[in-house]
Amino acid sequence: MSTYLIGDVHGCYDELKSLLAQAAFDPEHDRLWLTGDLVARGPASLDVLRFVRSLGPAVRMVLGNHDLHLLAVYAGISRNKPKDRITPLLEAPDADELINWLRRQPVLQVDDEQKLVMAHAGITPQWDIDTAKMCAREVEAVLSSDSYPLFLDAMYGDMPNNWTPELSGLARLRFSTNALTRMRYCFPNGQLDMICKDAPGTAPAPLKPWFELPRLVDPEYTIVFGHWASLEGKGTPEGVIGLDTGCCWGGDLTMLRWEDRRYFTQPANRGEAPDHAGRLAAS
């Protein structure tokens, strides 16, 4: 059995299938980890969701900010943006089934045996692994409950940006959601900055990428994330792996086989030039 980890798919169905074919992925024996943002911006979000759902227990995925936005659009809380290209999904005859399946997916994956942690944006330096698990389970519980529209309506916003165990209610859920699905930069004390989307190396002082700050997560664990396409999978320290390489913007879809650390890449089919600024603005 092999474990394959893939960056943000963003509706790039053909590239996903081609990438899996490169490694002869077998859902009967192998496992597939997905960093979230299965949908939006690419041409075939509906096909991606149907395919990933069909893989059943072979998949371990996390939700990304675009996946949550889809849930909010379907619930009538947020508007459908034409650039997201999700209308075929919203109008599909099996949309209800897909949406209800999607909202029951986790926002954090932890494999203690393989020492792997996956979240769409990463793990805030203010959390250890137990706190991350606790906060993720709280978000997952409300998403899978009948009250999920209330949460989706309240999740938009950049505050609070500082973790404290005293946070409660929707404010606590909003912080956790931002930390797991939207975070890029932090202040030196670990507080989230939810405004800056500048490319790495160009952010104003004193902001730093979250992974450059001292971490509370046990160093035995490798943190795998997506979300930040302009990193192009580069520049992270040992023990942190970024897998979003901007396929929907004309880059590549990237996959890592965990057992031998071999990378596989599949170029975007559309032949567009990668657009770093566009990738950042879109996430």
Secondary structure, DSSP 8 states (H G I E B T S, - for coil): --EEEE---TT-HHHHHHHHHHTT--TTT-EEEE-S--SSSSS-HHHHHHHHHHTGGGEEE---HHHHHHHHHHTTSS---GGG--HHHHTSTTHHHHHHHHTTS-S-EEETTTTEEE-SS---TT--HHHHHHHHHHHHHHHTSTTHHHHHHH--S----S--TT--HHHHHHHHHHHHHT--EE-TTS-EE-S----TT-S-TT-EEGGGS---S-TTSEEEE-S-GGGTT-S--TTEEE---BGGGTSEEEEEETTTTEEEEEE-TT-----HHHHHHH-
